[in-house]
Amino acid sequence: MTVPMRLLCLSDLHLRSDAVVAAIDRQRLSPFLAQIAATVAEVSPDAVVVTGDTVSPAQVRLLSATLRTFIPAELPVIATLGNHEFRRQAFKLTQKCNHELYLQDSFG
């Protein structure tokens, strides 16, 4: 018997820089992020898919830490970047950031 997998997809969150800093540094979620955290808890998915346009280009390196402020650590997350993260940033630099995030999440 196959069991269906429950996925929650988050897209185009466009988090403001101050909300990212508050969530990571002060462990304080904005009302918007608190609502997302409540939705994650309510839906109780098997995994969360984040499909880009989440943080500013300057905060791509903080993407994993940001997501973990409102998505529990035991919940798998699949994240991609969108055009918002690439804005004003060379593709190679963004690709390097992605690779570092992957290594950090997988082995760190």
WODABEL-V371235 format. One record per backbone hydrogen bond with DSSP energy under -1.0 kcal/mol. NH is the residue of the N-H (numbers start at 1). CO is the residue of the C=O. E is the energy in kcal/mol with one decimal. If there is no record, write none. Layout:
nh->NH co->CO e->E
nh->NH co->CO e->E
This chain:
nh->8 co->47 e->-1.9
nh->10 co->49 e->-3.1
nh->12 co->52 e->-2.0
nh->14 co->53 e->-2.9
nh->15 co->54 e->-3.1
nh->20 co->16 e->-1.8
nh->21 co->17 e->-2.4
nh->22 co->18 e->-2.3
nh->23 co->19 e->-2.1
nh->24 co->20 e->-2.3
nh->25 co->21 e->-2.7
nh->28 co->22 e->-2.1
nh->34 co->30 e->-2.8
nh->35 co->31 e->-1.9
nh->36 co->32 e->-1.8
nh->37 co->33 e->-2.7
nh->38 co->34 e->-2.2
nh->39 co->35 e->-2.2
nh->40 co->36 e->-2.7
nh->41 co->37 e->-2.2
nh->42 co->38 e->-2.6
nh->43 co->39 e->-3.1
nh->44 co->40 e->-2.1
nh->46 co->6 e->-3.4
nh->47 co->6 e->-1.3
nh->48 co->76 e->-2.5
nh->49 co->8 e->-2.9
nh->50 co->78 e->-3.0
nh->51 co->10 e->-2.6
nh->59 co->56 e->-1.8
nh->60 co->57 e->-1.2
nh->62 co->59 e->-1.5
nh->63 co->60 e->-1.7
nh->66 co->62 e->-2.8
nh->67 co->63 e->-2.7
nh->68 co->64 e->-2.0
nh->69 co->66 e->-1.5
nh->70 co->67 e->-1.3
nh->71 co->67 e->-1.3
nh->75 co->72 e->-1.7
nh->78 co->48 e->-2.7
nh->80 co->50 e->-2.5
nh->86 co->82 e->-1.0
nh->87 co->83 e->-1.1
nh->89 co->86 e->-2.2
nh->94 co->90 e->-2.0
nh->95 co->91 e->-2.8
nh->96 co->92 e->-2.2
nh->97 co->93 e->-2.2
nh->98 co->94 e->-2.4
nh->99 co->95 e->-2.2
nh->100 co->96 e->-2.4
nh->101 co->97 e->-2.5
nh->102 co->98 e->-2.5
nh->103 co->99 e->-2.5
nh->104 co->100 e->-2.5
nh->105 co->101 e->-2.8
nh->106 co->102 e->-2.7
nh->107 co->103 e->-2.5
nh->108 co->104 e->-1.6
